[in-house]
Each structure stands twice: as structure tokens, then as C-alpha cells.
Amino acid sequence: MKSYKDILSELNERKKRFGVLDQGELVFNKKIKRIPVQIYKQSKGNLPFVAYVDGDKLDAFKSQKDAEKSVNKVIKELT
């Protein structure tokens, strides 16, 4: 039986292979309480900053500062 981590990694590999993960430019990449966090700036849309926590999309934001605040808040609540 496959674990959750195996299924997620397989799904991400398939998405990369087919070009679904067009994330944009990486503007923030840190580990907060040992949890990897990335914020990407995309060129299109009203909300250009997209936050990812541990590889999962959190939300899209208007500014990088808003994205960082929300990431910190989510990690604080989850840990």
C-alpha cells in the first residue's frame, strides 16, 4: 500500500511532466519551524503572489508581505 507521501510525490512528478506546475518566479524560500515555505510571483492575474506550505498551495495574495504573514499564521496554528 502506498503512503500519502508516495502518492503526493507521484502526483507532483506527473504534474511537472505535463507542465501543469507553471509556478512563476521564486521570491521567497525558507523553512519555518522545519516546514518548507515558498512564495512565487506569477505574471498574470490580480493576485500575483502564490504561497506554498510543504508543497501544497495555500492561497494567492496581492503582496509578498501579505503572503508571508499568512504563511506564518498558518504554521503557527498548525504546529
N, C-alpha and C positions, 0 to 999 in steps of 0.2 A: 504494500500500500504506500502510495506517495504521501509525503508530508506536505504541509501547507507551504513551507519554504521552497520545496522542489517544484510544486505547481506554479508558484509565483515566478520563480526564475525561468521556468519553461515558457510561461506566458510572455514575459518580458523579452526573451530571446526571439520568440515568434514576431512580436511587435516590431522589434528592431530590424528583423529580416525583411519585413514587408513595408518598412518605412513609416509606421504609424507614430512612432515617438519622435516627432519633429519638435523638440523642446525649445529651441532657440539658443540664445547666448547665456552661459552660466555666469551669474553675477555674485552669487553667494554660495559658499560651500563650506560647511562647518559640521562638527559633531557637538551636539548639546546634550549633556548627560549621557554620553556614549551612543546617541541616536543620530544617524546621518541626516543632515538637512541640506537641501539645495533650493535655490531660487533662480529661476530662469527668466530672462526678458525676451518676450516674443514680439515680433514686429507688427503683428496685426491684432485688431480688436481694441475695445475700450479699456480692458483690464490687462495690461501687458505683462505684469509680473505674476508668475505661477510658482507656488510653493509646493515642494515635495518633502514629506517626512517619511523616512525609512523606505523610500522608493514609491510611496503612494501619494497621489495628488491630493493636496489639502484643499486649495482654492486658488482663485485668481484675484489679484489686488491692483489698485491704481498706482501704488508706490512701493518701493522696496522696503521702506521703513514700516509701512502697514503690514507687509508680509512677514517681516522679522518679528514684529510684536505678536502677531497671531501665532506664529510658529512657537515662540517662547511660551505663550499662554497655553497652547495645546500640549506641549511637552510637560509643562508644569502640572497640568491637570491629569495627564496620563501616568505620570511617574510618582 
